[in-house]
Amino acid sequence: MNNQNIYHFVGIKGSGMSALAIILHGKGLNVQGSDVETYFFTQKGLDDLGIPMYPFAKENIKPGMVVIAGNAFPDSHEEIVRAKELGLEVVRYHEFIGKFIQDFTSVAITGSHGKTSTTGLLSHVLSGIEPTSYLIGDGTGFGRQDADFFVLEACEYRRHFLAYSPDYAIITNIDFDHPDYYQDINDVVNAFETFAGQVSKGLIACGDDPYMDRIKVDVPIYLYGMEAENDVVASNIEKTTEGSTFDVTIRGEFYGRFTIPTFGNHNILNSLAVITFTHLEGLSKEKVQAQLDTFGGVKRRFSEKIVEDMILIDDYAHHPQEIKATLDAARQKYPEKEIIAVFQPHTFTRTVALLSEFAEALNVADAVYLCDIFASAREQSGTVSIQDLADKVEKGAEVLPLENLSPLLQYRNAVILFMGAGDVQKFGMAYEEILNHSIKRVN
């Protein structure tokens, strides 16, 4: 990479793009980007560093730039067209990352669910022990000149992770998702197996997952989970309202007892993946435990706020398995409270493909409210409506318009989960504003 070049990001507010821009900035490179003017939570880190951001326009592209293009933008985008007219180097996000990680001991975290949380956890643990750069899918990135390790989230959508050939990979699980791209679960498994075949040192995979035994590769595979036949096993699990504690055995030998300040079985599994990697790299388990103790989570994953007697939780859950995991975590932390789910489906294809599974997952909540389906840039309409999902929820579900959140005001001393990958945060913010307004009025 040339320190004299300006690295221009087309779609800089994307979660991976913003993180990569922050990493390159941290390495002393000249970074800027363009995007829509709408505010996204991923841009906070860019704002904090003063990285220039401009509205999309072909005039942003100047001679001497290297253009990094977000995967959501076609070659016909005006800035990409202009860059090619000027003869500039244009590289797609995932291709740039694929080359960038070759200078480090790299570990790529992938999976249908849990990859952002696991990437965040491993980044936090390693950063407290060894020089580490990282790229997390919540828009968080960090680059340092002396980094030995590079931790990155690797997305399976459209097989983008096939641009990566990391030293290690963690696969958290395999599930059918992205039905607008993948034909069926076999297509998904095939993609993960191809990716795993590009790993050079070792594959760390959740052995409890029913599809993981279909991954056949030549590198060593280390299976983790709660089932006894795994290489790394969590047992004697104790769950409290403060977190979870569990024993770890590695190939039948006791390794240590670990405590995490997070909730739900999925967070125990994520921690096992991290413990497995740090063991393989010979890092101190005492230092690993100290880092686990201080992990504060990643953006939009079980992010909590207390307003009066209400607990408001914002979470990115947008697949039935993620909804189940989030509700499981809420039940562990708040066993005495009523759990209210406010869910916004993300894309029509996912909603119609998993309609029954969504209804089943939401049934675990004490009450269910649904927001209109969030359309993506690549898919503006579909054959399913939010009422179709409401009709499937066994205990009943109410469709919640943004302009009338009064149904939520009946709850007291309860937990409300705002879940979704679209803009469900605006429902949470509007509800919080109503609560704060009512508090002021009473006082």
Secondary structure, DSSP 8 states (H G I E B T S, - for coil): --TTSEEEEETTTSHHHHHHHHHHHHTT-EEEEEE-SS--GGGHHHHHHT--EEES-GGG--TTEEEEE-TTS-TTSHHHHHHHHTT-EEEEHHHHHHHHGGGSEEEEEE-SSSHHHHHHHHHHHHHTTS-EEEE-TTS-EE--TT-SEEEEE---GGGGGGG---SEEEE-------TTT--SHHHHHHHHHHHHTT-SSEEEEETTSTTGGG---SS-EEEEESSTTSSEEEEEEEEETTEEEEEEEETTEEEEEEEES--SHHHHHHHHHHHHHHHHTT--HHHHHHHHHT----TTSSEEEEETTEEEEEE---SHHHHHHHHHHHHHH-TTS-EEEEE--B-HHHHHHTHHHHHHHHTTSSEEEE---B-BTTB---S--HHHHHHH-TT--EE--TT--GGGGG--S-EEEEE-SSSTHHHHHHHHHHHHHHHHHH-
